[in-house]
Each structure stands twice: as C-alpha cells, then as structure tokens.
Amino acid sequence: MARTTPHDPAAPRLAALAALLADETRASFCLALLDGRAWTAGELARVAGVAPSTASEHLGRLVGGGLLAEERQGRHRYLRLADGRTAQLVEELAAHALPGAPTPPRTLREASLRHALARGRTCYDHLAGRLGIRVTDAMTGRGLLRQDTDFALTEEGLAWFAALGIGLATTSRRPLARGCLDWTERRQHLAGTSGAALCRHMLDAGWCERVGTGRAVRPTPAGLRALSQHLGIEPGHLT
C-alpha cells in the first residue's frame, strides 16, 4: 500500500489566506491601506471602483480573515491593516507579483500615480520607493545602519537618532530595524521601529509631504536641505 504524506495542519490556513488576496478588489483595498491610515468603506470603494455594497462584502471577508481591523465611530466604519506584519506581507507579495516589466499604464492618471509611488511612498508606517532606498543607502554608507547579515542600527546610528530628537521605543516587541522588500526598487528599505520613527519625524518636521490622498510622498525644499545636511543625499538623487 502506498504511503501518504501526513497532512500539514497549516495548509488550510495558508490556502484561506491566499484566497483572501486572490481577488483584485480585496488586493486593491490592502494596497491602498499600506499608507498606514484608516479609510472609510466608501473611500476604499471609490479607490477600487466598486459599489459600496460590493466593497462591504469584500471588507467583511478581510476583517473576518484577520487582515484588516475595523473601527466604528458613529455611522462611519473605518478600516486599517491589522498590524505591521500584515503590511509587510502585502508589500512583499506585491514585490514578488511583479517579476518582469509592469504592464503599461492605461491612462495618464495611472502613469502619474505610478511615478509618484515609485519616487516615494509610505509602506504602512515607514518610507519606501526611491526615497526610502536612498535614505537606507545613505544610512548604511555613513555607518548608521548595517546590512551585512540583517538590518541593525549601529551605536553611531542610535546616536544619530538621538541627536535629531527622534525617540526609539526599545521596549517594543517589534524589531528596532529590519529590511522590507521594496516592490518598485526590488531592494530592501528600512522598516521596524526605527523606520517608523524616521518616517513620522520626516512628516511631522515637514521634510516630506503627502501627494494627494494616497500614500505617495515627496521631499519638501526643507526636507531636501535636511537630507543633504544629515545624510549627504544630493537633492538631484530624490527627484
């Protein structure tokens, strides 16, 4: 009698997770929520180009599957990614889903959006795109960050954050620094507690600003000066 391979109990859960993201509308919701903010069901419906009733059905599945968290304030329903691990999963799946050249944009608006996202964006709560990669490379080149085995801040890096007045929550179970695969640059950018703190500082200090209502960001004139002063990044490398 032929021997059968024991059934892995994780298989049904993995299949269920894959099924949640195996729909373009639900995938669009998850990608939009990578900006780290909470969106209303109506806003997500408009992004995906579906009716509110259709969006509600898909959002219910994502919440039930643990990928999204739901908050209600009065008559409004707000959705966000469940946590940082979910954001990392979505970003890395997006990177693996684009092995070759992307399909040409269908409209000028889509082309502009792609350009803006590739130039700079938030990946949940840290910087991604060319902006995120340039910052990560500059930190590594200055000895503030190590990438030889895994991502790790050096003593100089910790002092650099302190000098800028950026507090780091070292008691968090979240890693202080980790790499996150960038789906447009196909390289790793800085994530973790330090990546989130740096992104928050850059937005709060006016070093970068959001473009429109999505997750695209761009350096401001003040940000270009600050990044040149503190990391030696030439302004022309961020456009």
C-alpha positions in Angstrom: 0.0 0.0 0.0 1.4 3.4 -0.9 2.3 5.7 2.0 0.6 9.1 2.2 2.3 12.2 3.3 0.9 13.5 6.6 -1.4 16.5 6.2 0.2 19.7 7.4 -2.4 21.5 9.6 -1.1 24.8 8.4 -2.2 24.1 4.8 -5.9 25.0 5.2 -4.9 28.3 6.9 -2.4 29.2 4.2 -5.0 28.4 1.5 -7.6 30.6 3.2 -5.1 33.5 3.5 -4.2 33.1 -0.2 -7.9 33.1 -1.1 -8.4 36.4 0.7 -5.9 38.1 -1.5 -6.8 36.2 -4.7 -9.3 38.9 -5.7 -8.4 42.2 -7.4 -10.8 44.3 -5.3 -9.6 42.9 -2.0 -6.0 43.3 -3.1 -6.7 46.9 -4.1 -8.0 47.6 -0.6 -4.9 46.1 1.1 -2.5 48.1 -1.2 -4.4 51.4 -0.5 -4.2 50.7 3.2 -0.4 50.5 3.1 -0.4 54.2 3.7 -0.9 53.3 7.4 -4.1 55.4 7.8 -7.7 54.3 8.4 -10.0 54.6 5.5 -13.8 54.6 5.3 -15.5 51.8 3.4 -16.8 54.4 0.9 -13.2 55.7 0.3 -12.0 52.2 -0.4 -14.9 51.5 -2.7 -14.0 54.5 -4.8 -10.4 53.5 -5.0 -11.3 50.0 -6.2 -14.1 51.3 -8.5 -16.8 49.1 -7.0 -20.2 49.7 -5.5 -20.5 50.3 -1.7 -22.4 47.1 -1.2 -19.7 45.1 -3.1 -17.0 46.8 -1.0 -18.8 46.0 2.2 -18.9 42.3 1.3 -15.2 42.2 0.5 -14.2 44.2 3.6 -16.2 41.8 5.8 -14.1 38.9 4.4 -10.9 40.7 5.0 -11.8 41.6 8.6 -13.1 38.1 9.3 -9.8 36.7 7.9 -7.7 38.9 10.2 -6.1 41.0 7.5 -8.0 44.2 8.4 -9.1 45.8 11.7 -12.4 47.7 11.9 -13.3 50.7 14.0 -16.7 52.3 14.1 -17.3 56.0 15.0 -20.9 56.9 14.8 -22.2 55.9 11.5 -18.8 55.7 9.9 -16.8 52.5 9.5 -13.0 52.8 9.4 -10.7 50.1 8.1 -6.9 49.7 8.5 -4.4 46.9 8.1 -4.4 44.6 11.2 -0.8 45.2 12.1 2.8 45.7 10.8 3.2 42.1 9.9 0.2 42.2 7.6 1.6 45.3 5.9 4.9 43.5 5.4 3.1 40.5 3.9 1.2 42.7 1.5 4.3 44.7 0.4 6.4 41.6 -0.1 3.7 39.8 -2.0 3.4 42.9 -4.3 7.1 42.7 -4.9 7.0 39.0 -5.8 4.0 39.6 -8.0 6.0 41.8 -10.4 8.8 39.5 -11.7 9.1 41.3 -15.0 8.3 44.7 -16.5 5.0 46.1 -15.3 2.1 46.4 -17.8 1.9 49.8 -19.5 -0.3 52.3 -17.7 -3.8 52.6 -19.2 -4.3 56.3 -18.5 -2.2 59.4 -17.8 -3.6 59.5 -14.3 -2.4 55.9 -13.7 1.0 56.8 -15.1 1.3 59.8 -12.8 0.3 57.7 -9.8 2.9 55.0 -10.6 5.6 57.6 -11.0 4.7 59.3 -7.7 4.6 55.9 -5.8 7.9 54.9 -7.3 9.5 58.2 -6.3 8.4 57.9 -2.7 5.7 56.5 -0.6 4.8 55.2 2.8 4.8 51.4 3.3 2.4 51.2 6.3 4.5 53.4 8.6 7.9 53.7 7.0 9.4 55.1 3.8 9.6 53.2 0.6 10.3 53.8 -3.1 13.4 55.6 -4.3 13.1 57.9 -1.3 13.2 55.0 1.2 16.0 53.3 -0.7 18.1 56.5 -0.9 17.7 57.1 2.9 18.5 53.4 3.7 21.6 53.5 1.4 22.8 56.8 2.9 22.4 55.5 6.5 24.4 52.4 5.5 27.1 54.3 3.8 27.6 56.6 6.9 27.8 53.6 9.2 24.5 54.3 10.9 22.9 51.0 9.7 24.3 47.6 9.0 23.0 45.3 6.3 25.7 42.6 6.2 23.7 39.9 8.0 20.4 41.5 8.8 19.4 45.1 9.3 20.7 46.6 12.6 21.4 50.1 13.8 25.0 50.7 14.9 26.0 52.7 18.0 26.5 55.7 15.7 23.0 55.1 14.3 21.5 55.2 17.7 23.4 58.4 18.5 22.2 59.9 15.1 18.6 59.3 16.0 19.1 60.8 19.5 20.8 63.9 18.0 17.8 64.5 15.8 15.5 64.2 18.8 13.9 61.0 17.4 12.8 58.7 20.2 13.0 54.9 19.7 10.8 52.6 21.6 13.4 49.9 22.5 10.9 48.1 24.8 8.6 47.2 21.9 8.5 43.6 20.7 8.8 45.0 17.2 12.4 44.8 15.9 14.3 48.1 16.1 15.4 47.7 12.4 14.5 45.2 9.7 14.6 45.1 6.0 11.4 45.3 3.9 11.4 44.3 0.2 10.5 47.3 -1.9 8.2 46.3 -4.7 9.3 49.1 -7.1 13.0 49.1 -6.4 13.3 45.3 -5.7 15.7 46.1 -2.8 15.3 46.3 0.9 14.4 49.6 2.7 14.5 50.3 6.4 11.5 49.2 8.4 10.9 48.3 12.1 10.7 50.8 15.0 13.5 53.0 13.6 12.0 53.1 10.1 8.6 54.1 11.5 10.1 56.8 13.8 12.1 58.3 11.0 9.1 58.4 8.7 7.0 60.0 11.4 9.7 62.6 12.1 10.1 63.5 8.4 6.4 64.1 8.0 6.0 65.9 11.3 9.0 68.1 10.7 7.9 69.0 7.2 10.8 67.2 5.5 8.3 65.4 3.2 4.7 65.8 2.4 1.9 63.6 1.1 0.9 63.8 -2.6 -2.9 63.8 -2.9 -4.9 61.5 -0.7 -2.9 58.3 -1.3 0.4 57.0 0.1 2.8 58.8 -2.3 5.1 61.3 -0.5 7.8 63.7 -1.8 10.6 65.7 0.0 9.9 69.3 0.5 12.6 72.0 -0.1 13.3 72.0 3.7 13.5 68.2 3.5 16.0 68.2 0.6 18.2 70.5 2.7 17.8 68.4 5.8 18.6 65.1 4.0 21.6 66.7 2.4 22.8 68.0 5.8 22.1 64.9 7.9 22.7 62.1 5.4 24.6 63.7 2.5 21.9 62.9 -0.1 22.1 65.1 -3.1 18.8 66.7 -3.9 19.0 65.5 -7.5 19.0 61.9 -6.3 15.5 62.3 -4.9 13.6 63.6 -8.0 
